Amino acid sequence: MAAAYTELFLEQGTDFNTSITLDDVYGDPYDLTGVTAKSQIKKSYYSANETAHFDITIYDPLSGVITMDISAANTSNIAAGRYVYDVVIKDSSNKVTRVLEGVVNVIPQVTVF
């Protein structure tokens, strides 16, 4: 399965939360029962270290729904600009699959709360 592509927009200093439904190649919900998920944000594909990461929750395993969260405290620490990210899952047999990838655009903060 090729990873889905989604472009995201984060605003510095704000909480970010989104739900995404993953489908398999046949358009059926991707069964996420028994899997763990991880996501990193990096300045480029070749960066050694992550800039930040999304907290991934498998919200509805049978429907393929995940949530991606990052707190205001964390978005405040990301410099404005363009980044890349992906979401990978690992099943009970330790098979690792990239299910989502894309670009994260970080919009500069004006008002500090």
N, CA, C and O atoms as a printed pandas DataFrame, in Angstrom:
     atom_number atom_name residue_name chain_id  residue_number  x_coord  y_coord  z_coord
0              1         N          MET        A               1    0.840   -1.179    0.000
1              2        CA          MET        A               1    0.000    0.000    0.000
2              3         C          MET        A               1    0.880    1.236    0.000
3              4         O          MET        A               1    1.778    1.360    0.833
4              5         N          ALA        A               2    0.637    2.136   -0.911
5              6        CA          ALA        A               2    1.343    3.412   -0.925
6              7         C          ALA        A               2    0.758    4.320    0.144
7              8         O          ALA        A               2   -0.449    4.316    0.386
8              9         N          ALA        A               3    1.619    5.093    0.778
9             10        CA          ALA        A               3    1.166    6.007    1.820
10            11         C          ALA        A               3    0.295    7.111    1.210
11            12         O          ALA        A               3    0.563    7.599    0.113
12            13         N          ALA        A               4   -0.739    7.485    1.940
13            14        CA          ALA        A               4   -1.574    8.617    1.537
14            15         C          ALA        A               4   -0.783    9.898    1.754
15            16         O          ALA        A               4    0.128    9.935    2.582
16            17         N          TYR        A               5   -1.126   10.950    1.013
17            18        CA          TYR        A               5   -0.431   12.235    1.120
18            19         C          TYR        A               5   -1.423   13.296    1.592
19            20         O          TYR        A               5   -2.500   13.453    1.017
20            21         N          THR        A               6   -1.045   14.026    2.650
21            22        CA          THR        A               6   -1.874   15.111    3.161
22            23         C          THR        A               6   -0.978   16.268    3.567
23            24         O          THR        A               6   -0.019   16.085    4.317
24            25         N          GLU        A               7   -1.290   17.462    3.071
25            26        CA          GLU        A               7   -0.571   18.666    3.458
26            27         C          GLU        A               7   -1.248   19.263    4.693
27            28         O          GLU        A               7   -2.470   19.410    4.733
28            29         N          LEU        A               8   -0.437   19.605    5.701
29            30        CA          LEU        A               8   -0.957   20.138    6.949
30            31         C          LEU        A               8   -0.475   21.570    7.177
31            32         O          LEU        A               8    0.590   21.960    6.696
32            33         N          PHE        A               9   -1.264   22.342    7.909
33            34        CA          PHE        A               9   -0.914   23.715    8.265
34            35         C          PHE        A               9   -1.001   23.856    9.780
35            36         O          PHE        A               9   -2.071   23.694   10.366
36            37         N          LEU        A              10    0.139   24.161   10.413
37            38        CA          LEU        A              10    0.193   24.386   11.855
38            39         C          LEU        A              10    0.410   25.869   12.092
39            40         O          LEU        A              10    1.196   26.511   11.395
40            41         N          GLU        A              11   -0.279   26.402   13.065
41            42        CA          GLU        A              11   -0.065   27.788   13.455
42            43         C          GLU        A              11    0.745   27.785   14.747
43            44         O          GLU        A              11    0.363   27.139   15.723
44            45         N          GLN        A              12    1.873   28.513   14.753
45            46        CA          GLN        A              12    2.698   28.575   15.957
46            47         C          GLN        A              12    1.859   29.019   17.148
47            48         O          GLN        A              12    0.991   29.882   17.017
48            49         N          GLY        A              13    2.119   28.427   18.305
49            50        CA          GLY        A              13    1.474   28.836   19.539
50            51         C          GLY        A              13    0.045   28.379   19.707
51            52         O          GLY        A              13   -0.643   28.837   20.619
52            53         N          THR        A              14   -0.422   27.481   18.846
53            54        CA          THR        A              14   -1.787   26.965   18.976
54            55         C          THR        A              14   -1.762   25.440   19.026
55            56         O          THR        A              14   -0.826   24.799   18.549
56            57         N          ASP        A              15   -2.805   24.884   19.610
57            58        CA          ASP        A              15   -2.974   23.436   19.614
58            59         C          ASP        A              15   -3.425   22.989   18.229
59            60         O          ASP        A              15   -4.214   23.669   17.573
60            61         N          PHE        A              16   -2.920   21.846   17.794
61            62        CA          PHE        A              16   -3.327   21.269   16.515
62            63         C          PHE        A              16   -3.879   19.884   16.776
63            64         O          PHE        A              16   -3.290   19.097   17.518
64            65         N          ASN        A              17   -5.021   19.588   16.159
65            66        CA          ASN        A              17   -5.639   18.279   16.280
66            67         C          ASN        A              17   -6.413   17.999   15.009
67            68         O          ASN        A              17   -7.183   18.838   14.540
68            69         N          THR        A              18   -6.207   16.829   14.460
69            70        CA          THR        A              18   -6.995   16.427   13.294
70            71         C          THR        A              18   -7.227   14.920   13.338
71            72         O          THR        A              18   -6.420   14.168   13.886
72            73         N          SER        A              19   -8.328   14.500   12.759
73            74        CA          SER        A              19   -8.629   13.080   12.608
74            75         C          SER        A              19   -8.510   12.723   11.144
75            76         O          SER        A              19   -8.944   13.474   10.270
76            77         N          ILE        A              20   -7.925   11.586   10.887
77            78        CA          ILE        A              20   -7.737   11.125    9.513
78            79         C          ILE        A              20   -8.196    9.677    9.427
79            80         O          ILE        A              20   -7.860    8.858   10.283
80            81         N          THR        A              21   -8.961    9.367    8.395
81            82        CA          THR        A              21   -9.402    8.000    8.155
82            83         C          THR        A              21   -8.526    7.400    7.073
83            84         O          THR        A              21   -8.423    7.940    5.972
84            85         N          LEU        A              22   -7.899    6.286    7.391
85            86        CA          LEU        A              22   -7.015    5.597    6.449
86            87         C          LEU        A              22   -7.790    4.497    5.736
87            88         O          LEU        A              22   -8.487    3.707    6.372
88            89         N          ASP        A              23   -7.666    4.451    4.424
89            90        CA          ASP        A              23   -8.312    3.432    3.595
90            91         C          ASP        A              23   -7.253    2.549    2.956
91            92         O          ASP        A              23   -6.135    2.996    2.701
92            93         N          ASP        A              24   -7.607    1.291    2.696
93            94        CA          ASP        A              24   -6.690    0.410    1.984
94            95         C          ASP        A              24   -6.843    0.629    0.474
95            96         O          ASP        A              24   -7.597    1.505    0.050
96            97         N          VAL        A              25   -6.143   -0.151   -0.326
97            98        CA          VAL        A              25   -6.150    0.028   -1.780
98            99         C          VAL        A              25   -7.518   -0.212   -2.414
99           100         O          VAL        A              25   -7.752    0.192   -3.553
100          101         N          TYR        A              26   -8.415   -0.863   -1.690
101          102        CA          TYR        A              26   -9.757   -1.133   -2.206
102          103         C          TYR        A              26  -10.785   -0.106   -1.738
103          104         O          TYR        A              26  -11.968   -0.205   -2.065
104          105         N          GLY        A              27  -10.320    0.889   -0.965
105          106        CA          GLY        A              27  -11.228    1.910   -0.455
106          107         C          GLY        A              27  -11.923    1.524    0.835
107          108         O          GLY        A              27  -12.777    2.259    1.330
108          109         N          ASP        A              28  -11.559    0.372    1.379
109          110        CA          ASP        A              28  -12.126   -0.066    2.652
110          111         C          ASP        A              28  -11.307    0.519    3.803
111          112         O          ASP        A              28  -10.117    0.783    3.632
112          113         N          PRO        A              29  -11.917    0.725    4.966
113          114        CA          PRO        A              29  -11.157    1.239    6.107
114          115         C          PRO        A              29   -9.978    0.331    6.442
115          116         O          PRO        A              29  -10.111   -0.893    6.457
116          117         N          TYR        A              30   -8.840    0.932    6.707
117          118        CA          TYR        A              30   -7.628    0.204    7.074
118          119         C          TYR        A              30   -7.793   -0.280    8.515
119          120         O          TYR        A              30   -7.991    0.530    9.420
120          121         N          ASP        A              31   -7.716   -1.573    8.729
121          122        CA          ASP        A              31   -7.895   -2.138   10.071
122          123         C          ASP        A              31   -6.627   -1.908   10.892
123          124         O          ASP        A              31   -5.568   -2.453   10.582
124          125         N          LEU        A              32   -6.746   -1.101   11.934
125          126        CA          LEU        A              32   -5.614   -0.749   12.777
126          127         C          LEU        A              32   -5.621   -1.487   14.116
127          128         O          LEU        A              32   -4.956   -1.073   15.066
128          129         N          THR        A              33   -6.368   -2.569   14.179
129          130        CA          THR        A              33   -6.438   -3.357   15.412
130          131         C          THR        A              33   -5.060   -3.917   15.743
131          132         O          THR        A              33   -4.436   -4.570   14.906
132          133         N          GLY        A              34   -4.588   -3.665   16.955
133          134        CA          GLY        A              34   -3.332   -4.231   17.423
134          135         C          GLY        A              34   -2.079   -3.547   16.912
135          136         O          GLY        A              34   -0.983   -4.078   17.087
136          137         N          VAL        A              35   -2.206   -2.394   16.290
137          138        CA          VAL        A              35   -1.012   -1.709   15.792
138          139         C          VAL        A              35   -0.645   -0.540   16.701
139          140         O          VAL        A              35   -1.480   -0.029   17.448
140          141         N          THR        A              36    0.608   -0.129   16.624
141          142        CA          THR        A              36    1.074    1.092   17.272
142          143         C          THR        A              36    1.483    2.055   16.162
143          144         O          THR        A              36    1.818    1.637   15.054
144          145         N          ALA        A              37    1.451    3.344   16.474
145          146        CA          ALA        A              37    1.749    4.341   15.454
146          147         C          ALA        A              37    2.726    5.381   15.989
147          148         O          ALA        A              37    2.779    5.650   17.189
148          149         N          LYS        A              38    3.496    5.956   15.075
149          150        CA          LYS        A              38    4.498    6.957   15.428
150          151         C          LYS        A              38    4.588    7.965   14.283
151          152         O          LYS        A              38    4.378    7.622   13.120
152          153         N          SER        A              39    4.905    9.218   14.633
153          154        CA          SER        A              39    5.034   10.254   13.616
154          155         C          SER        A              39    6.126   11.236   14.008
155          156         O          SER        A              39    6.277   11.572   15.183
156          157         N          GLN        A              40    6.883   11.694   13.023
157          158        CA          GLN        A              40    7.904   12.709   13.257
158          159         C          GLN        A              40    7.774   13.820   12.220
159          160         O          GLN        A              40    7.338   13.603   11.090
160          161         N          ILE        A              41    8.171   15.019   12.651
161          162        CA          ILE        A              41    8.267   16.182   11.771
162          163         C          ILE        A              41    9.754   16.513   11.665
163          164         O          ILE        A              41   10.446   16.620   12.677
164          165         N          LYS        A              42   10.242   16.674   10.431
165          166        CA          LYS        A              42   11.647   17.023   10.211
166          167         C          LYS        A              42   11.738   18.142    9.185
167          168         O          LYS        A              42   10.822   18.343    8.387
168          169         N          LYS        A              43   12.849   18.867    9.214
169          170        CA          LYS        A              43   13.042   19.969    8.263
170          171         C          LYS        A              43   13.161   19.429    6.839
171          172         O          LYS        A              43   12.677   20.057    5.897
172          173         N          SER        A              44   13.788   18.298    6.680
173          174        CA          SER        A              44   13.874   17.670    5.359
174          175         C          SER        A              44   13.914   16.165    5.536
175          176         O          SER        A              44   14.059   15.664    6.651
176          177         N          TYR        A              45   13.788   15.452    4.438
177          178        CA          TYR        A              45   13.856   13.995    4.486
178          179         C          TYR        A              45   15.219   13.516    4.980
179          180         O          TYR        A              45   15.342   12.392    5.467
180          181         N          TYR        A              46   16.229   14.352    4.858
181          182        CA          TYR        A              46   17.595   13.964    5.168
182          183         C          TYR        A              46   18.054   14.449    6.541
183          184         O          TYR        A              46   19.202   14.214    6.918
184          185         N          SER        A              47   17.187   15.117    7.292
185          186        CA          SER        A              47   17.536   15.592    8.626
186          187         C          SER        A              47   17.737   14.408    9.570
187          188         O          SER        A              47   16.958   13.455    9.563
188          189         N          ALA        A              48   18.781   14.482   10.373
189          190        CA          ALA        A              48   19.064   13.396   11.319
190          191         C          ALA        A              48   18.120   13.427   12.515
191          192         O          ALA        A              48   17.759   12.379   13.050
192          193         N          ASN        A              49   17.720   14.621   12.935
193          194        CA          ASN        A              49   16.910   14.751   14.145
194          195         C          ASN        A              49   15.517   15.290   13.816
195          196         O          ASN        A              49   15.329   16.042   12.860
196          197         N          GLU        A              50   14.555   14.883   14.636
197          198        CA          GLU        A              50   13.205   15.413   14.459
198          199         C          GLU        A              50   13.126   16.835   14.991
199          200         O          GLU        A              50   13.816   17.195   15.945
200          201         N          THR        A              51   12.281   17.630   14.366
201          202        CA          THR        A              51   11.987   18.975   14.848
202          203         C          THR        A              51   10.921   18.892   15.932
203          204         O          THR        A              51   10.993   19.601   16.936
204          205         N          ALA        A              52    9.950   18.043   15.732
205          206        CA          ALA        A              52    8.838   17.818   16.661
206          207         C          ALA        A              52    8.184   16.507   16.259
207          208         O          ALA        A              52    8.631   15.839   15.327
208          209         N          HIS        A              53    7.131   16.147   16.964
209          210        CA          HIS        A              53    6.385   14.951   16.569
210          211         C          HIS        A              53    4.908   15.130   16.903
211          212         O          HIS        A              53    4.539   15.890   17.798
212          213         N          PHE        A              54    4.096   14.425   16.174
213          214        CA          PHE        A              54    2.670   14.364   16.471
214          215         C          PHE        A              54    2.432   13.224   17.453
215          216         O          PHE        A              54    3.043   12.161   17.339
216          217         N          ASP        A              55    1.551   13.447   18.408
217          218        CA          ASP        A              55    1.062   12.354   19.236
218          219         C          ASP        A              55   -0.049   11.681   18.437
219          220         O          ASP        A              55   -1.028   12.326   18.063
220          221         N          ILE        A              56    0.102   10.399   18.180
221          222        CA          ILE        A              56   -0.855    9.651   17.365
222          223         C          ILE        A              56   -1.692    8.754   18.272
223          224         O          ILE        A              56   -1.163    8.008   19.097
224          225         N          THR        A              57   -2.990    8.843   18.103
225          226        CA          THR        A              57   -3.910    7.968   18.815
226          227         C          THR        A              57   -4.730    7.205   17.790
227          228         O          THR        A              57   -5.272    7.793   16.853
228          229         N          ILE        A              58   -4.820    5.902   17.968
229          230        CA          ILE        A              58   -5.690    5.113   17.099
230          231         C          ILE        A              58   -7.081    5.209   17.709
231          232         O          ILE        A              58   -7.420    4.498   18.655
232          233         N          TYR        A              59   -7.866    6.099   17.147
233          234        CA          TYR        A              59   -9.154    6.485   17.711
234          235         C          TYR        A              59  -10.214    5.406   17.513
235          236         O          TYR        A              59  -10.953    5.072   18.439
236          237         N          ASP        A              60  -10.279    4.873   16.311
237          238        CA          ASP        A              60  -11.268    3.838   15.986
238          239         C          ASP        A              60  -10.585    2.797   15.103
239          240         O          ASP        A              60  -10.584    2.935   13.880
240          241         N          PRO        A              61  -10.002    1.753   15.705
241          242        CA          PRO        A              61   -9.188    0.802   14.948
242          243         C          PRO        A              61   -9.888    0.150   13.759
243          244         O          PRO        A              61   -9.293    0.031   12.688
244          245         N          LEU        A              62  -11.129   -0.271   13.926
245          246        CA          LEU        A              62  -11.817   -0.975   12.841
246          247         C          LEU        A              62  -12.201   -0.045   11.695
247          248         O          LEU        A              62  -12.379   -0.494   10.563
248          249         N          SER        A              63  -12.327    1.237   11.980
249          250        CA          SER        A              63  -12.674    2.210   10.933
250          251         C          SER        A              63  -11.455    2.908   10.363
251          252         O          SER        A              63  -11.592    3.737    9.464
252          253         N          GLY        A              64  -10.255    2.594   10.863
253          254        CA          GLY        A              64   -9.034    3.190   10.338
254          255         C          GLY        A              64   -8.838    4.642   10.718
255          256         O          GLY        A              64   -8.141    5.374   10.015
256          257         N          VAL        A              65   -9.444    5.079   11.828
257          258        CA          VAL        A              65   -9.367    6.489   12.214
258          259         C          VAL        A              65   -8.243    6.707   13.223
259          260         O          VAL        A              65   -8.181    6.050   14.262
260          261         N          ILE        A              66   -7.349    7.658   12.888
261          262        CA          ILE        A              66   -6.304    8.084   13.811
262          263         C          ILE        A              66   -6.487    9.571   14.093
263          264         O          ILE        A              66   -7.063   10.303   13.289
264          265         N          THR        A              67   -5.988   10.002   15.246
265          266        CA          THR        A              67   -5.925   11.427   15.526
266          267         C          THR        A              67   -4.460   11.818   15.643
267          268         O          THR        A              67   -3.627   11.049   16.122
268          269         N          MET        A              68   -4.168   13.034   15.192
269          270        CA          MET        A              68   -2.822   13.590   15.254
270          271         C          MET        A              68   -2.907   14.865   16.071
271          272         O          MET        A              68   -3.678   15.769   15.748
272          273         N          ASP        A              69   -2.106   14.938   17.139
273          274        CA          ASP        A              69   -2.136   16.085   18.036
274          275         C          ASP        A              69   -0.734   16.633   18.256
275          276         O          ASP        A              69    0.249   15.893   18.256
276          277         N          ILE        A              70   -0.665   17.949   18.443
277          278        CA          ILE        A              70    0.559   18.600   18.904
278          279         C          ILE        A              70    0.122   19.821   19.701
279          280         O          ILE        A              70   -0.762   20.562   19.273
280          281         N          SER        A              71    0.730   20.027   20.844
281          282        CA          SER        A              71    0.288   21.074   21.765
282          283         C          SER        A              71    0.794   22.456   21.361
283          284         O          SER        A              71    1.740   22.589   20.586
284          285         N          ALA        A              72    0.140   23.477   21.907
285          286        CA          ALA        A              72    0.548   24.865   21.671
286          287         C          ALA        A              72    1.986   25.095   22.137
287          288         O          ALA        A              72    2.750   25.810   21.489
288          289         N          ALA        A              73    2.346   24.484   23.266
289          290        CA          ALA        A              73    3.714   24.628   23.771
290          291         C          ALA        A              73    4.727   24.095   22.757
291          292         O          ALA        A              73    5.807   24.665   22.598
292          293         N          ASN        A              74    4.383   23.011   22.076
293          294        CA          ASN        A              74    5.293   22.439   21.078
294          295         C          ASN        A              74    5.285   23.210   19.766
295          296         O          ASN        A              74    6.339   23.385   19.154
296          297         N          THR        A              75    4.116   23.678   19.318
297          298        CA          THR        A              75    4.096   24.435   18.060
298          299         C          THR        A              75    4.812   25.774   18.220
299          300         O          THR        A              75    5.336   26.318   17.247
300          301         N          SER        A              76    4.837   26.310   19.448
301          302        CA          SER        A              76    5.568   27.562   19.703
302          303         C          SER        A              76    7.060   27.410   19.455
303          304         O          SER        A              76    7.741   28.378   19.117
304          305         N          ASN        A              77    7.567   26.191   19.622
305          306        CA          ASN        A              77    9.000   25.942   19.483
306          307         C          ASN        A              77    9.436   25.540   18.076
307          308         O          ASN        A              77   10.609   25.239   17.861
308          309         N          ILE        A              78    8.518   25.530   17.126
309          310        CA          ILE        A              78    8.862   25.184   15.746
310          311         C          ILE        A              78    8.988   26.481   14.953
311          312         O          ILE        A              78    8.052   27.279   14.913
312          313         N          ALA        A              79   10.128   26.691   14.328
313          314        CA          ALA        A              79   10.327   27.885   13.502
314          315         C          ALA        A              79    9.379   27.844   12.307
315          316         O          ALA        A              79    9.110   26.780   11.748
316          317         N          ALA        A              80    8.881   29.009   11.927
317          318        CA          ALA        A              80    8.000   29.080   10.755
318          319         C          ALA        A              80    8.731   28.521    9.546
319          320         O          ALA        A              80    9.940   28.701    9.400
320          321         N          GLY        A              81    7.987   27.842    8.680
321          322        CA          GLY        A              81    8.585   27.287    7.476
322          323         C          GLY        A              81    7.908   26.017    7.030
323          324         O          GLY        A              81    6.811   25.677    7.474
324          325         N          ARG        A              82    8.582   25.331    6.148
325          326        CA          ARG        A              82    8.054   24.123    5.517
326          327         C          ARG        A              82    8.833   22.918    6.029
327          328         O          ARG        A              82   10.063   22.939    6.078
328          329         N          TYR        A              83    8.113   21.873    6.407
329          330        CA          TYR        A              83    8.696   20.662    6.964
330          331         C          TYR        A              83    8.060   19.451    6.293
331          332         O          TYR        A              83    7.094   19.588    5.542
332          333         N          VAL        A              84    8.599   18.273    6.562
333          334        CA          VAL        A              84    8.000   17.022    6.098
334          335         C          VAL        A              84    7.637   16.173    7.315
335          336         O          VAL        A              84    8.208   16.336    8.393
336          337         N          TYR        A              85    6.690   15.274    7.126
337          338        CA          TYR        A              85    6.279   14.372    8.203
338          339         C          TYR        A              85    5.816   13.068    7.590
339          340         O          TYR        A              85    5.553   12.980    6.391
340          341         N          ASP        A              86    5.723   12.064    8.430
341          342        CA          ASP        A              86    5.049   10.830    8.040
342          343         C          ASP        A              86    4.471   10.161    9.276
343          344         O          ASP        A              86    4.798   10.517   10.409
344          345         N          VAL        A              87    3.619    9.199    9.038
345          346        CA          VAL        A              87    3.042    8.376   10.096
346          347         C          VAL        A              87    3.309    6.930    9.706
347          348         O          VAL        A              87    2.953    6.490    8.613
348          349         N          VAL        A              88    3.945    6.198   10.621
349          350        CA          VAL        A              88    4.203    4.782   10.380
350          351         C          VAL        A              88    3.495    3.962   11.453
351          352         O          VAL        A              88    3.306    4.408   12.584
352          353         N          ILE        A              89    3.116    2.764   11.066
353          354        CA          ILE        A              89    2.484    1.851   12.016
354          355         C          ILE        A              89    3.305    0.572   12.077
355          356         O          ILE        A              89    3.995    0.208   11.125
356          357         N          LYS        A              90    3.213   -0.101   13.220
357          358        CA          LYS        A              90    3.868   -1.402   13.390
358          359         C          LYS        A              90    2.822   -2.372   13.909
359          360         O          LYS        A              90    2.177   -2.118   14.927
360          361         N          ASP        A              91    2.656   -3.491   13.203
361          362        CA          ASP        A              91    1.653   -4.471   13.627
362          363         C          ASP        A              91    2.256   -5.480   14.597
363          364         O          ASP        A              91    3.434   -5.397   14.945
364          365         N          SER        A              92    1.448   -6.417   15.019
365          366        CA          SER        A              92    1.871   -7.389   16.035
366          367         C          SER        A              92    2.998   -8.299   15.563
367          368         O          SER        A              92    3.681   -8.905   16.390
368          369         N          SER        A              93    3.210   -8.409   14.247
369          370        CA          SER        A              93    4.319   -9.209   13.727
370          371         C          SER        A              93    5.554   -8.347   13.456
371          372         O          SER        A              93    6.518   -8.802   12.840
372          373         N          ASN        A              94    5.511   -7.088   13.929
373          374        CA          ASN        A              94    6.604   -6.115   13.769
374          375         C          ASN        A              94    6.796   -5.615   12.344
375          376         O          ASN        A              94    7.850   -5.069   12.018
376          377         N          LYS        A              95    5.801   -5.791   11.498
377          378        CA          LYS        A              95    5.855   -5.224   10.153
378          379         C          LYS        A              95    5.582   -3.726   10.260
379          380         O          LYS        A              95    4.586   -3.308   10.851
380          381         N          VAL        A              96    6.476   -2.923    9.682
381          382        CA          VAL        A              96    6.349   -1.467    9.720
382          383         C          VAL        A              96    5.872   -0.978    8.355
383          384         O          VAL        A              96    6.430   -1.344    7.321
384          385         N          THR        A              97    4.828   -0.144    8.370
385          386        CA          THR        A              97    4.238    0.382    7.136
386          387         C          THR        A              97    4.026    1.885    7.274
387          388         O          THR        A              97    3.487    2.352    8.277
388          389         N          ARG        A              98    4.449    2.635    6.270
389          390        CA          ARG        A              98    4.141    4.067    6.247
390          391         C          ARG        A              98    2.741    4.217    5.676
391          392         O          ARG        A              98    2.469    3.753    4.569
392          393         N          VAL        A              99    1.844    4.865    6.427
393          394        CA          VAL        A              99    0.458    4.987    5.996
394          395         C          VAL        A              99    0.086    6.412    5.597
395          396         O          VAL        A              99   -0.926    6.626    4.931
396          397         N          LEU        A             100    0.899    7.385    6.002
397          398        CA          LEU        A             100    0.589    8.785    5.710
398          399         C          LEU        A             100    1.883    9.572    5.637
399          400         O          LEU        A             100    2.816    9.318    6.398
400          401         N          GLU        A             101    1.938   10.527    4.721
401          402        CA          GLU        A             101    3.106   11.393    4.586
402          403         C          GLU        A             101    2.665   12.721    4.002
403          404         O          GLU        A             101    1.559   12.854    3.478
404          405         N          GLY        A             102    3.547   13.699    4.103
405          406        CA          GLY        A             102    3.216   14.976    3.502
406          407         C          GLY        A             102    4.106   16.101    3.987
407          408         O          GLY        A             102    5.180   15.887    4.550
408          409         N          VAL        A             103    3.621   17.303    3.747
409          410        CA          VAL        A             103    4.320   18.536    4.097
410          411         C          VAL        A             103    3.559   19.201    5.234
411          412         O          VAL        A             103    2.328   19.208    5.254
412          413         N          VAL        A             104    4.308   19.761    6.180
413          414        CA          VAL        A             104    3.737   20.565    7.259
414          415         C          VAL        A             104    4.207   21.996    7.045
415          416         O          VAL        A             104    5.407   22.267    7.015
416          417         N          ASN        A             105    3.252   22.907    6.898
417          418        CA          ASN        A             105    3.550   24.329    6.785
418          419         C          ASN        A             105    3.304   24.969    8.146
419          420         O          ASN        A             105    2.184   24.934    8.655
420          421         N          VAL        A             106    4.337   25.548    8.732
421          422        CA          VAL        A             106    4.208   26.200   10.038
422          423         C          VAL        A             106    4.075   27.702    9.799
423          424         O          VAL        A             106    4.975   28.348    9.263
424          425         N          ILE        A             107    2.926   28.237   10.211
425          426        CA          ILE        A             107    2.587   29.640   10.007
426          427         C          ILE        A             107    3.062   30.433   11.220
427          428         O          ILE        A             107    2.805   30.020   12.351
428          429         N          PRO        A             108    3.751   31.567   11.020
429          430        CA          PRO        A             108    4.274   32.333   12.152
430          431         C          PRO        A             108    3.168   32.858   13.076
431          432         O          PRO        A             108    2.046   33.144   12.658
432          433         N          GLN        A             109    3.541   32.966   14.324
433          434        CA          GLN        A             109    2.646   33.448   15.374
434          435         C          GLN        A             109    2.752   34.969   15.471
435          436         O          GLN        A             109    3.850   35.515   15.360
436          437         N          VAL        A             110    1.648   35.648   15.671
437          438        CA          VAL        A             110    1.644   37.085   15.880
438          439         C          VAL        A             110    1.345   37.380   17.349
439          440         O          VAL        A             110    2.105   38.082   18.017
440          441         N          THR        A             111    0.253   36.850   17.835
441          442        CA          THR        A             111   -0.164   37.096   19.217
442          443         C          THR        A             111    0.304   35.962   20.099
443          444         O          THR        A             111    0.071   34.790   19.802
444          445         N          VAL        A             112    0.967   36.319   21.192
445          446        CA          VAL        A             112    1.401   35.331   22.164
446          447         C          VAL        A             112    0.428   35.352   23.329
447          448         O          VAL        A             112    0.199   36.401   23.933
448          449         N          PHE        A             113   -0.139   34.213   23.645
449          450        CA          PHE        A             113   -1.139   34.128   24.706
450          451         C          PHE        A             113   -0.479   33.961   26.052
451          452         O          PHE        A             113   -1.166   33.871   27.069
